[in-house]
């Protein structure tokens, strides 16, 4: 399965198009009102959760501003326009159609007062049972109760083209086409490719609920319609149509909306091409295709706008400052005597009082309480230690105790590293197994590495090994000298 996503943007909506077997990510509609730009983002089920800083607005091929916030669609003022297309052909007669009526009635309250909802039924023809307008629950309920099986044929594709055309006339808000059918089509003039192309052209996703004599896997036409238009497909077993409809509507209302706050540059020409850049941690950014969309240009800082002498002065100040810092560091390194600094977080519960074979000492650095426990030097001639090579704690050294040592960002670990955002709460552990010290990953998101290789199982540590957790590197060494005992 390809890992690189390709995006397609419509006049108002931005689509992410991947092969049929991949998850589709859809972005849109897009709303612009001067300095504020809003767009809706739909993730596939396999996509990671996003933060606002991971979504960037691109204008004429340049990333200009990161999203300032992400909020659910239900918390915005953007209304929803939807058409519910119900299959009433002979194959849906009886239990499937009764189940559909009950499901629609039970979820009328899910639509907000400002939403516009229309009901279309189809068999051998298409019929508008309740037209567009602010949600009128009594009229919709009456139209739902009036749904009756009719026709010997099922013009599924023709009806969906008809519904897309009606929905395209709706106000430029969030738009969805929801179809409940068994997926069979008979005698339609249109083909499934025509429906998908029209849905993409209008930027309207098709959500489908399979009910009746329909394949429960992904081989049916309803799945293809939903997948290739940016919608969602679910199969409803007998008596489960209401549950599936409720889940689908809930997902629509919980989709995140990205908000971009910009500063306008009136001196620059308007932006003519708009795109989105999605930054996924640990992989290359995904950039959407561009669409023609005219909005005021975002103000961007430019080095050319500064007088040349200011640029030169800034560069000289930076160079001189870096030289001074380097000189001070060398002098400090020459005069300082390295002393191992404990990094272990105090164990939970009361601390045992010192015994003859155990020395306990505590230090306090900043706001962090530190507890370090050593095996009495008289009991061993050498032991492994860790020296921090990179990261915020560079230069610190830790002796490994003769017990399990857990590493991570959470404060219940033995070795707590909070300054590295790539470290998981419980990232890795080092524990003794006989005479050996063994490194294990604890299911961290970004993995644990030994000498540049990601470990998949336990790894026996040796002096000279380099461990990497997140962006922090730890070098393993063997301490042969016996440290002085503290009394």
DOZATOR-734544 format. One line per field, with one value per residue (C-alpha): x, y, z; residue in one letter. Coordinates in Angstrom, 3 decimals. Each point is the difference from the previous one (the first is absolute). Layout:
east X; ...
north Y; ...
up Z; ...
r A; ...
END
This chain:
east 0.000; 1.517; 0.995; -0.029; -3.406; -1.255; -2.553; -2.598; -1.727; -3.420; -1.432; -1.042; 1.336; 3.416; 0.123; 2.749; -0.166; 1.718; -0.555; -3.261; 1.583; 1.522; -1.494; -1.219; 0.749; -2.307; 0.500; -2.824; -2.129; 2.219; -1.342; 1.896; -0.909; 3.057; 2.440; -1.855; -0.032; -1.897; 0.020; -1.327; 2.403; -1.170; 2.444; -0.173; -0.173; 3.735; 1.121; 1.671; -1.480; 1.137; 0.999; -0.618; 3.733; 0.004; -2.360; 1.341; -1.708; 1.879; -0.415; 1.482; 2.226; 1.312; -0.979; -1.139; -1.650; -0.784; -3.520; -0.751; -2.610; -1.901; -3.588; -2.901; -2.379; -2.883; 1.694; 0.130; -2.741; 0.208; -3.327; -0.451; -1.941; -0.829; -2.126; -1.058; -0.634; -2.009; -0.295; -3.711; 0.283; -1.551; 3.197; -0.341; -3.643; -0.912; 2.535; 2.790; -2.299; -1.712; 3.404; 1.011; -3.138; 0.564; 3.675; -0.794; -2.727; 2.239; 2.764; -1.952; 1.069; 3.681; -0.381; 0.413; -2.648; 2.129; 0.648; -1.797; -1.135; -1.887; -1.417; 0.208; -1.359; 0.824; -0.991; -0.751; -0.097; 1.203; -2.330; 0.527; -2.135; 1.060; 1.820; 2.835; -0.470; 0.803; -0.657; -3.781; -0.302; -3.801; 0.188; 3.045; -1.660; -3.126; 2.096; 1.940; -3.223; -1.262; 2.893; -1.466; 1.593; -0.487; 1.383; 1.552; 3.347; 2.625; 1.433; 2.661; 2.584; -2.559; -1.535; 3.357; 0.839; -3.401; 0.620; 3.487; -1.468; -2.615; 2.591; 2.287; -2.720; 0.064; 1.780; 3.790; 0.298; 1.023; -1.768; -0.558; -1.946; -1.137; -1.365; -1.670; -0.250; 0.906; 2.396; -1.720; -0.437; -2.204; -0.454; 1.636; 1.240; 2.870; 2.944; 1.694; 2.967; -2.387; -1.250; 3.516; 1.166; -2.997; 0.491; 3.648; -0.884; -2.510; 2.106; -2.813; 0.869; -2.411; -0.629; -1.609; -1.801; -0.376; -3.326; -1.870; 1.506; 3.389; 3.512; 1.294; 3.606; 1.673; -0.788; -3.307; -0.696; -1.030; 3.464; 1.592; -2.314; 0.831; 3.717; 0.649; -2.097; 1.526; -2.965; -0.509; -1.620; -1.541; -1.962; -3.144; -1.165; -3.757; -1.129; 3.310; -0.766; -0.775; 3.242; 2.070; -1.792; 0.601; 3.705; 0.350; -1.742; 2.086; 3.205; -1.073; -0.627; 3.257; 2.259; 2.655; -0.023; 3.403; 0.065; 2.772; 0.497; 2.020; 1.358; -0.880; 2.622; -1.869; 3.156; 0.191; -2.246; -2.821; 0.693; -1.174; 0.912; -0.857; 1.196; 0.541; 3.160; -0.471; 3.065; -0.022; 2.704; 2.616; -0.828; 0.240; -2.675; -2.997; -0.959; -3.328; -0.486; -0.651; -3.351; -0.886; -1.472; 0.407; 0.621; 2.062; 3.686; 1.510; 2.657; 3.411; 3.302; 2.609; 3.726; -0.108; -2.207; 2.835; 2.880; 3.113; 2.048; -2.520; 0.283; 3.831; -0.105; -2.281; 2.287; 3.103; -1.710; -0.982; 3.524; 1.649; -2.529; 0.587; 3.780; -0.331; -2.253; 2.427; 2.965; -1.881; -1.003; 3.582; 1.243; -2.743; 0.764; 3.720; -0.637; -2.985; 0.263; -2.720; -2.229; -2.748; -3.377; -2.872; -3.028; -2.100; -3.458; -0.690; -1.823; -3.659; -0.769; 2.312; 3.751; 1.731; 2.482; 3.693; 1.579; 3.657; 0.042; -1.887; 0.658; -2.898; 0.422; -2.468; 0.466; -2.364; 0.572; -2.518; -3.502; 0.902; 0.402; 2.802; 0.751; 3.038; 0.677; 3.387; 1.134; 2.781; 3.314; 1.369; -2.438; 1.178; 3.163; -1.750; -3.399; -1.590; -0.852; -1.751; 1.386; -2.427; 1.523; -2.779; -3.129; -0.772; 1.903; 3.210; 3.077; -1.833; 0.994; -2.107; 1.127; -2.355; -1.227; -0.247; -3.746; -2.415; 0.318; -2.995; 0.573; -2.692; -1.728; -2.462; 1.024; -0.510; 3.058; 3.395; 1.769; -2.223; 0.735; -2.586; 1.750; -0.299; -3.450; 0.818; 0.284; -3.065; -1.365; 1.440; 2.625; 2.553; 1.555; 3.373; -0.049; 2.591; -0.232; 2.722; 3.326; -1.410; -1.918; -2.780; -1.688; -3.687; -2.501; -3.344; -2.144; 1.105; -1.408; 3.381; 1.972; 3.218; 3.330; 3.326; 2.982; -2.355; -2.183; -3.563; -0.358; -2.946; 0.759; 2.459; 3.551; 3.000; 1.941; 3.775; 2.408; 0.164; -3.623; -2.041; -3.701; -2.442; -3.444; -1.805; 2.682; 2.087; 3.116; 1.574; 3.477; 0.647; 3.309; 1.527; 0.994; 2.976; 1.021; -1.704; -1.711; 0.684; -2.610; -2.094; -0.495
north 0.000; 3.373; 2.205; 3.298; 1.628; 1.954; 2.734; 1.469; 3.276; 1.030; 3.519; 0.051; -3.270; -1.613; -3.730; -2.475; -2.715; -3.330; -3.377; -1.738; -2.182; 2.952; 2.348; 3.301; 3.281; 2.834; 3.675; 2.484; 1.988; 3.101; 3.293; 3.272; 3.326; 2.221; -0.852; -3.165; -3.210; -3.114; -3.466; -3.372; -2.948; -3.616; -2.742; -3.662; -2.472; -0.750; 3.638; 1.293; 2.683; 3.471; 3.167; 3.457; 0.464; -3.010; 1.643; 2.859; 2.254; 0.252; 2.985; -0.143; -2.913; 1.610; -1.098; 3.231; -0.732; -2.922; -0.613; 1.903; -2.477; -3.193; -0.330; -2.377; 1.005; 0.064; 2.911; 2.166; 2.119; -1.993; -1.717; -3.378; -0.618; -3.673; -2.158; -3.401; -2.280; -3.126; -3.084; -1.005; -2.523; -3.466; -1.517; 2.290; -0.863; -1.235; -0.109; 2.035; 2.950; -0.184; -0.003; 3.054; 1.949; -0.655; 1.006; 3.321; 0.883; -0.749; 2.340; 3.056; 1.752; -0.367; 2.839; 3.566; 2.658; 1.785; -3.136; -0.671; -3.575; -1.453; -3.518; -1.756; -3.473; -2.085; -3.237; 0.051; 3.825; 2.761; 2.057; 2.901; -0.926; 3.031; 2.968; 2.146; 2.501; 0.438; -3.264; -0.436; -3.102; -0.489; 0.159; -2.271; -2.484; -0.088; -0.512; -2.825; -1.742; 0.323; -1.934; -2.982; -2.621; 0.710; -1.073; -3.203; 1.540; 1.919; 3.082; 0.484; 1.907; 2.201; 0.900; 0.859; 2.291; 1.662; 0.436; 1.444; 2.554; 1.049; 0.175; 2.097; 2.684; 0.216; 2.873; -0.227; -1.752; -3.499; -2.428; -3.779; -2.544; -2.944; -3.046; -3.058; -2.868; -3.600; 1.265; -1.575; 2.030; -0.987; 1.908; 3.294; 2.112; 1.178; -2.111; -0.119; 1.923; 2.832; 0.271; 0.040; 2.635; 2.250; -0.335; 1.012; 2.882; 1.414; -0.857; -2.026; -3.251; -2.932; -1.868; -3.401; -2.439; -3.500; -1.616; -2.997; -2.617; 1.695; -1.394; 0.797; 0.307; 2.689; -1.501; 1.777; 3.182; 1.991; -0.416; 1.214; 3.028; 1.047; -0.742; 1.813; 3.071; 0.560; -1.341; -2.981; -3.405; -2.150; -3.227; -0.209; -3.423; -0.450; 2.314; 1.955; 2.705; 2.594; -0.722; 0.350; 3.213; 1.544; -0.858; 1.474; 3.281; 0.234; -0.355; 2.750; 2.428; -0.854; 0.582; 2.601; 3.447; 1.684; 3.754; 2.206; 3.545; 2.061; 3.499; 1.392; 1.596; 2.561; 0.711; -3.538; -1.390; -2.231; -3.680; -1.854; -3.567; -1.585; -3.295; -1.748; -1.504; -2.743; -0.748; -3.504; -0.509; -2.448; 0.186; 2.409; 2.732; -0.652; 2.869; 0.282; 0.885; 3.674; 1.512; 3.408; 1.944; 3.759; 1.245; 2.916; -0.863; -0.711; 2.399; -1.697; 1.232; 0.482; 0.604; 2.219; 2.453; 0.830; 2.361; -1.990; 1.484; -1.235; -3.542; 0.180; 1.376; -2.800; -2.638; 1.535; 0.125; -3.656; -1.056; 1.959; -1.302; -3.602; 0.475; 1.388; -2.864; -2.566; 1.596; 0.062; -3.640; -1.102; 1.839; -1.502; -3.501; 0.427; 1.087; -2.164; -3.494; -2.261; -1.455; -2.468; 1.708; -2.273; -0.019; -2.643; 0.906; -1.025; -3.327; 0.009; -0.500; 0.488; -0.299; -2.688; 1.348; -0.428; -3.345; -0.978; -1.385; 2.925; 3.720; 2.364; 3.652; 2.631; 3.158; 2.714; 1.684; 2.625; -1.259; -3.689; -2.299; -2.494; -3.287; -2.102; -3.473; -1.734; -3.489; 0.079; 0.175; -2.750; -2.441; 0.397; 0.864; 1.701; 0.982; 1.601; 3.686; 2.259; 3.315; 2.379; 0.863; 2.131; 1.736; 2.453; -2.118; -0.236; -0.643; -1.696; -3.480; -2.677; -3.237; -2.897; -1.659; -3.771; 0.085; 0.871; 3.574; 1.424; 2.950; 2.431; 3.372; -1.042; 0.745; -3.581; -1.109; -0.547; 2.171; 2.993; 2.040; 2.761; 2.334; -2.294; 0.035; -3.133; -2.184; -2.030; -0.029; -3.509; -0.344; -2.697; -1.899; -1.490; -2.984; -2.515; -3.592; -1.968; 1.754; 2.017; 3.267; -0.270; 2.903; -0.393; 2.314; 0.449; 0.542; 3.604; 1.956; 0.983; -3.106; -0.727; -0.206; -1.659; 1.107; 1.500; -3.119; -0.157; -2.917; -2.349; -2.197; -0.014; 1.254; -0.859; 3.180; 0.203; 2.841; 2.420; -0.569; 3.121; -0.054; 2.456; 0.730; 2.843; 2.611; -0.914; -2.192; -1.886; -1.600; -3.180; -0.215; -2.243; 1.666; -2.017; 2.434; -0.275; 3.276; 1.365; -1.025; 2.817; 0.005
up 0.000; -0.929; 2.910; -1.908; -0.156; -3.007; 0.626; -2.338; 0.800; -1.290; -0.343; 3.635; 1.377; 0.056; -0.609; 0.658; -2.629; 0.468; -1.640; 0.844; 2.679; 1.942; 2.557; -1.485; 1.739; -1.010; 0.784; -0.550; -0.345; 0.152; 1.364; -0.299; 1.570; -0.233; 2.760; 1.062; -2.030; 1.116; -1.525; 1.071; 0.257; -0.288; 0.956; -0.932; 2.862; -0.296; 0.138; 3.153; 2.151; -0.980; 1.803; -1.530; -0.575; -2.373; -2.514; -2.111; -2.517; -3.302; -2.306; -3.494; 1.081; 3.215; 3.519; 1.653; 3.347; 2.300; 1.268; 3.203; 1.227; -0.802; 1.161; -0.725; -2.774; 2.498; 1.810; -3.131; -1.578; -3.240; -0.669; -1.698; -3.218; -0.533; -2.257; 1.293; -3.007; 0.897; -2.205; -0.144; -2.824; 0.255; 1.444; 3.056; 0.639; 3.469; 2.847; -1.701; -0.757; 3.411; 1.667; -2.071; 0.978; 3.702; -0.266; -1.701; 2.511; 2.969; -1.210; -1.167; 3.197; -0.993; -2.524; 1.269; -0.553; -2.613; -2.075; -3.290; -0.649; -2.975; -0.461; -3.397; -0.735; -3.053; -1.667; -3.711; 0.311; 2.345; 2.181; 2.410; 3.014; 2.074; -1.532; 1.344; 2.764; 3.685; 1.815; 0.287; 2.090; -0.344; -3.822; -0.109; 2.361; -2.189; -3.152; 1.676; 1.062; -3.567; -1.529; -1.870; -2.208; -3.715; -3.357; -1.278; -0.885; 2.006; -1.701; 2.665; -2.055; -1.776; 3.376; 1.546; -2.942; 0.475; 3.748; -0.557; -2.386; 2.580; 2.766; -2.203; -0.026; 3.801; 1.805; 0.051; 3.360; 1.117; -2.336; 0.232; -2.031; 2.139; -1.843; 1.571; -2.477; -0.750; -2.704; -3.015; -3.204; -2.927; -3.271; 1.057; -2.897; 2.206; 1.118; 3.373; -1.477; -0.950; 3.581; 1.470; -2.506; 0.756; 3.757; -0.351; -2.311; 2.506; 3.036; 1.596; 1.820; -0.181; 3.256; -0.531; 2.297; -1.416; 1.001; -1.336; -2.317; -0.278; 0.335; 3.496; -1.194; -2.099; -3.393; -0.644; -1.959; 3.086; 1.490; -3.234; -0.211; 3.553; -0.179; -3.288; 0.875; 3.438; 1.989; 2.305; -0.533; 2.748; -0.164; 2.137; 1.140; 0.608; 2.782; -0.004; -2.575; 2.683; 1.817; -3.197; -1.054; 3.427; -0.131; -3.478; 0.947; 3.166; -1.985; -2.409; 2.868; 1.781; -3.021; 0.816; -1.560; -0.376; 0.588; -1.423; 1.311; -2.461; -0.494; -3.412; -2.250; -2.161; -2.018; -1.377; -2.739; 1.173; 0.506; -3.099; 0.958; 3.323; 1.469; 3.322; 1.494; 2.608; 2.131; 1.488; 2.681; -1.176; -3.712; -2.923; -0.241; -2.250; -2.289; -1.764; -3.619; -0.652; -0.864; -1.374; 2.915; 0.350; 3.556; 1.366; 0.359; 3.430; 1.284; 0.013; 1.394; -2.721; 0.396; -3.091; 1.862; 2.448; -0.877; -0.846; 2.831; 2.596; -1.373; 0.149; 3.558; 1.176; -1.539; 1.658; 3.399; -0.286; -1.004; 2.827; 2.537; -1.096; 0.338; 3.535; 1.070; -1.439; 1.824; 3.323; -0.430; -0.621; 3.082; 2.127; -1.310; 0.791; 3.588; 0.890; 1.474; -1.325; 2.672; -0.837; 0.445; 1.025; -2.295; 1.658; 1.203; 3.615; 0.303; 0.973; 3.679; 2.999; -0.484; 2.036; 2.571; -0.912; 0.771; 0.279; -3.542; -1.554; -0.309; -0.733; -0.826; -1.185; -1.977; -1.164; -3.351; -1.085; 0.657; -0.387; 3.030; -0.675; 1.736; -0.915; 1.344; -0.295; 0.706; 2.577; -1.923; 2.166; -1.580; -3.601; -1.899; -2.922; -1.355; -3.032; -0.181; -2.514; -1.259; -1.722; -3.394; -1.540; 1.241; 2.792; 2.538; -2.061; 2.147; 2.884; 1.163; 1.705; 1.643; -0.704; 3.211; 0.329; -0.621; -2.806; -1.269; -1.900; -2.352; -1.180; 0.355; 2.702; 3.578; 1.194; -2.023; 1.605; -2.595; -0.815; -3.165; -0.406; -2.442; -3.049; -1.654; -2.055; 3.108; 0.991; 3.549; 0.517; -2.724; 0.888; 2.863; 0.968; 2.300; 1.193; -1.228; 1.756; -0.602; -2.963; -0.290; -2.609; -1.865; -0.970; -1.737; 1.830; -3.094; -0.525; -2.909; -1.508; 0.931; 1.894; -1.837; 0.805; -2.111; -2.592; -0.380; 1.297; 2.415; -0.357; 3.013; 2.896; -0.619; 2.215; 0.793; -0.272; 0.805; -2.912; -1.139; -0.800; 0.959; -1.564; 1.462; -1.779; -0.756; 3.050; -0.380; 2.902; -0.205; 2.004; 1.871; 2.661; 3.249; 1.376; 2.710; 3.342; 0.876; 3.456; 2.517; 1.426; 3.731
r X; X; X; X; X; X; X; X; X; X; X; X; X; X; X; X; X; X; X; X; X; X; X; X; X; X; X; X; X; X; X; X; X; X; X; X; X; X; X; X; X; X; X; X; X; X; X; X; X; X; X; X; X; X; X; X; X; X; X; X; X; X; X; X; X; X; X; X; X; X; X; X; X; X; X; X; X; X; X; X; X; X; X; X; X; X; X; X; X; X; X; X; X; X; X; X; X; X; X; X; X; X; X; X; X; X; X; X; X; X; X; X; X; X; X; X; X; X; X; X; X; X; X; X; X; X; X; X; X; X; X; X; X; X; X; X; X; X; X; X; X; X; X; X; X; X; X; X; X; X; X; X; X; X; X; X; X; X; X; X; X; X; X; X; X; X; X; X; X; X; X; X; X; X; X; X; X; X; X; X; X; X; X; X; X; X; X; X; X; X; X; X; X; X; X; X; X; X; X; X; X; X; X; X; X; X; X; X; X; X; X; X; X; X; X; X; X; X; X; X; X; X; X; X; X; X; X; X; X; X; X; X; X; X; X; X; X; X; X; X; X; X; X; X; X; X; X; X; X; X; X; X; X; X; X; X; X; X; X; X; X; X; X; X; X; X; X; X; X; X; X; X; X; X; X; X; X; X; X; X; X; X; X; X; X; X; X; X; X; X; X; X; X; X; X; X; X; X; X; X; X; X; X; X; X; X; X; X; X; X; X; X; X; X; X; X; X; X; X; X; X; X; X; X; X; X; X; X; X; X; X; X; X; X; X; X; X; X; X; X; X; X; X; X; X; X; X; X; X; X; X; X; X; X; X; X; X; X; X; X; X; X; X; X; X; X; X; X; X; X; X; X; X; X; X; X; X; X; X; X; X; X; X; X; X; X; X; X; X; X; X; X; X; X; X; X; X; X; X; X; X; X; X; X; X; X; X; X; X; X; X; X; X; X; X; X; X; X; X; X; X; X; X; X; X; X; X; X; X; X; X; X; X; X; X; X; X; X; X; X; X; X; X; X; X; X; X; X; X; X; X; X; X; X; X; X; X; X; X; X; X; X; X; X; X; X; X; X; X; X; X; X; X; X; X; X; X; X; X; X; X; X; X; X; X; X; X
END
